Amino acid sequence: MSATHWDQIVLDAVEKEPLYKQISRQIEQMVHEGKLKPGTRLPSERRMAELLKVSRMTITLANEDMKARGIVRSQQGSGTYIMRGPQMERTEQVVTWHADFAYQTGNVNHAMEEIMRFGRDPRLINFAGVGTAPEVHPGIELSQYFAEHLRKNPILLQLPAPTQGYEPLRIDACKWLEESGIHVDPKEIMIVSGAMQGLDLISRLFLAPGDYVIMEDPGFLAASDAFTATGAKILRITLDQEGIRIDNLENLLMQFPVKFIYVNPTFHNPTGVTMSLKRRKDLLVLAKKYRVPIVEDDPFSLIYFGKKPVPPLKALDQDNYVIHLQSFSKYLFPSLRVALLVAPEGIISNLSTIKQRIDLHSNNLTQIAVHAYLTEGRLSVHAARLRQAYSARLSLIREIVKDMPEIRCSMPEGGVFLWCRIPSQVRAERLLQTALRKGVSFVPGNWMSGVGLGENYLRLAYTQPSLDLLKPGFEMIREAISEYQ
């Protein structure tokens, strides 16, 4: 492909359409115009990024988008090639299966895949993905309690695993939830394979193409993928220091037939904001007024520094409008994939029916392991250790960033994320490429937004790097900012 073709690609950073979509669309147009023939090999991602003056990540996303729509194909060790032209140039046709897919995959945010890839790279100081701090990782302790539990109760491995979840865990989870003010019956709890499966099941039950969901912006990017995969539309509301903006929320509820409101009210991902008690009560009033359920995602509330946070929405809910998700992953380790879904019994029954069709039941061994850890009282002890360890990390980070005016971080009262502002002329997504070359990863703020907010913000997960790597990691980010400028 000649360089002149690339001269024809015009990118507009101000445009709402993401840069990778602009690239994908314009390359497809060249294919339709016959400027790019089937079999044409595209430049490497690195070379293409240099030609278009964008990040390598942008090119990766553009290639993934084009592959999903059958424009290009990748061959391991060979490169990426144009797959089809404007007309069939041969009588023999190639089946493009993607045209028959009903489940929405083209709009999935590939940033999640990148975040997980960063975590697998041992060369990087990983501020992108969440992991348990090495000095308080519970792996060995958890395995010991699990082994002892099975030794005393070997029959557990032979028991059938209900779709709704391991019954002893659901029973004892009720007692554990009472510590947060949530009083439920085991029939109102389902064990799911991580909070993401819970969100997927909720989406399948409630949402159809064209339905509306309200969520915070910026917010948990994987949640929006679960919602849009059903064909639903997302209405996004910004936050202030008390959480989701109630005034804007009511305006949307008056205008649109919203199926549910999704919030992460305690130590919000990514901003760290905790919704105030008054705001929580106002939100519940609106839910009742407009008869709209609330999906509360609560993965961080045990990780608080100082006083205990305000009660979960589910604890304040007198009218059964709240579906509550409580994951164990951020307390133990991400690969555990065990979470509680709390909802009225009728909702749990319908969700179980859906789950049985796609998963039958969550992993019984991990459920038994969590139950063993929970019944021994170790989870509360472990959470206290996490709070102490992470509080010490934040104290160290405060000292580190004192001399780094380029990185201004909001210090949260709990949770696992820092929301950090960088100079206005620096674009976080492009900064990431320089940072990766230096050996540090983070999540650009605009990856957490559905409308492009957060271009001058970084989300830093500060729990996984060891204490001695925190300062070098921040210094690498500062150096990257200096080189960018």
Salt bridges, closest charged atoms under 4 A:
GLU17 OE1 - ARG25 NH2 2.88
GLU28 OE2 - HIS32 NE2 3.60
GLU28 OE1 - ARG69 NH1 2.58
GLU28 OE2 - ARG84 NH2 3.47
GLU33 OE1 - LYS35 NZ 3.14
GLU45 OE1 - ARG56 NE 3.71
GLU50 OE1 - ARG47 NH1 3.51
GLU64 OE2 - LYS67 NZ 3.18
ASP65 OD1 - LYS21 NZ 3.01
ASP65 OD2 - ARG69 NH2 3.04
GLU114 OE1 - ARG117 NH2 2.47
ASP121 OD1 - ARG123 NE 2.95
GLU135 OE1 - ARG393 NH2 3.05
GLU141 OE2 - ARG378 NH2 2.88
GLU141 OE1 - ARG385 NH2 3.21
GLU148 OE2 - ARG151 NH2 2.67
GLU148 OE2 - LYS152 NZ 3.94
ASP172 OD1 - LYS175 NZ 3.35
ASP172 OD2 - HIS371 NE2 2.62
ASP200 OD2 - ARG204 NE 2.69
ASP211 OD2 - LYS259 NZ 2.96
GLU216 OE1 - HIS268 NE2 3.56
ASP217 OD2 - ARG236 NH1 3.46
ASP240 OD1 - ARG279 NH1 3.09
GLU242 OE2 - ARG279 NH2 3.70
ASP247 OD2 - ARG245 NH2 3.21
GLU250 OE2 - LYS289 NZ 2.80
ASP282 OD2 - LYS278 NZ 2.81
GLU296 OE1 - HIS324 ND1 2.76
ASP298 OD2 - HIS324 NE2 3.95
ASP317 OD2 - LYS314 NZ 3.79
ASP319 OD1 - LYS288 NZ 3.64
ASP359 OD2 - LYS355 NZ 2.92
GLU399 OE2 - LYS402 NZ 3.14
GLU455 OE1 - ARG427 NE 3.09
GLU479 OE1 - LYS438 NZ 3.82
GLU483 OE2 - LYS438 NZ 2.66
